[in-house]
Every structure is written in structure tokens, then in C-alpha cells.
Amino acid sequence: MIAATNAFDVEAALALFAAEALIDDPSTGERFDGKAGVREYVERFFVGYRTVTRLLSFTSAGERKARLRVDFTGDFGHEIGLLEIVTDPTGLIVRIDADLE
């Protein structure tokens, strides 16, 4: 996902998500549902702000869950983010809980 969003490749990013995916991001005050919501999220916050993400740490939190700490830079400045990502049995992302430190 980081490679796709860093390339501002919306279609490649969308291909990583299940149809019923959900992104909950309190830092934006919004929740994004389904592929349409994921598209909006990627287009607004990654393409729109020219966000580049760098992985700082990765921790497994179960068979299909991971916690990532990431460094975001872009037109907004600089932020450290936290992502909890859950995948389905096929490896598609079904949920991301995102927030800033």
C-alpha cells in the first residue's frame, strides 16, 4: 500500500482493498466506506496533499492484523501516523484504523 500511495497510483492502491473495506481516520474526522470511500481517501489525502509515506515500524498483531508507525510528509508538512491494518484470508485489506501521534 505504501508503494502504491507513494507513486500516487490510485488504482494500484484500490486493488489492495476488499470491496467492503473501511478506513476510520479520526485525524480527518471522517470514516471512509467501501471502494468508493477508499478511493476518496487516497485521492484526497495522498494524491491531493502529495503525501509520501515512510515505514518506521511494523508489528504483527495477529494472523491478519498489523500495526504500523509511519512518517508522512507532503504539502501539509510533516506528521507521524499510526495505522492498524486488518486483512481478509486472501490478503486484501478490510479495515484500516488510522490516526496521528
C-alpha positions in Angstrom: 0.0 0.0 0.0 2.8 2.4 0.8 4.4 1.8 -2.6 1.1 2.5 -4.4 0.3 5.6 -2.5 3.8 7.0 -2.8 3.5 6.5 -6.5 0.1 8.3 -6.4 -1.3 5.2 -8.1 -4.9 5.2 -7.0 -5.8 2.1 -9.0 -2.9 0.1 -7.6 -3.9 1.1 -4.1 -7.6 0.2 -4.6 -6.6 -3.2 -5.8 -5.3 -4.0 -2.3 -8.7 -3.4 -0.7 -11.7 -5.7 -0.3 -15.0 -4.3 -1.7 -16.3 -3.8 1.9 -13.2 -2.1 3.2 -13.4 0.6 5.8 -10.9 3.3 6.7 -11.5 5.1 10.0 -9.3 8.1 10.5 -10.2 10.4 13.5 -7.4 12.8 12.4 -9.6 13.7 9.4 -12.9 13.5 11.4 -14.2 11.0 8.8 -14.8 7.4 8.1 -14.5 6.0 4.5 -16.6 3.0 3.5 -16.2 0.6 0.6 -14.1 1.0 -2.5 -15.6 4.5 -3.2 -14.6 5.6 0.3 -11.1 4.2 -0.1 -10.7 6.0 -3.5 -11.8 9.3 -1.9 -9.3 8.8 1.0 -6.4 8.0 -1.3 -7.2 10.8 -3.7 -7.8 13.5 -1.1 -5.1 12.7 1.5 -2.3 11.1 -0.6 -2.6 12.4 -4.1 -4.2 15.8 -3.1 -1.5 16.6 -0.5 1.3 14.8 -2.4 1.8 12.7 0.7 4.9 10.4 0.8 4.9 7.7 3.5 7.9 6.1 5.1 7.6 3.0 7.2 9.1 3.5 10.7 8.0 0.2 12.4 5.8 -2.8 11.8 4.4 -5.0 14.5 2.3 -8.1 13.9 -0.8 -8.0 16.0 -2.2 -11.4 15.0 -2.6 -13.6 12.0 -4.2 -10.9 9.8 -3.5 -7.7 11.7 -0.5 -5.4 11.8 0.3 -2.1 13.4 2.5 0.3 11.5 4.1 3.6 12.6 4.8 5.8 9.6 6.3 9.1 8.7 4.1 11.3 6.5 5.4 14.3 4.6 3.6 16.4 2.0 2.0 19.7 1.2 0.6 19.8 4.7 4.1 19.5 6.4 5.1 16.5 8.5 3.3 14.1 10.7 3.9 10.7 12.4 1.0 8.3 11.8 -0.3 5.1 13.3 -2.0 2.5 11.1 -3.7 -0.7 12.3 -4.4 -2.8 9.2 -6.6 -5.9 9.1 -6.7 -8.2 6.1 -9.1 -10.9 5.0 -7.9 -14.5 4.4 -7.0 -13.7 0.8 -4.7 -10.8 1.9 -7.0 -7.9 0.9 -7.3 -5.0 3.3 -10.7 -4.9 5.0 -10.0 -2.3 7.7 -7.5 0.5 8.5 -7.7 2.4 11.7 -5.5 5.4 11.1 -4.5 8.3 13.5 -1.7 10.7 14.1 0.6 10.5 17.1 
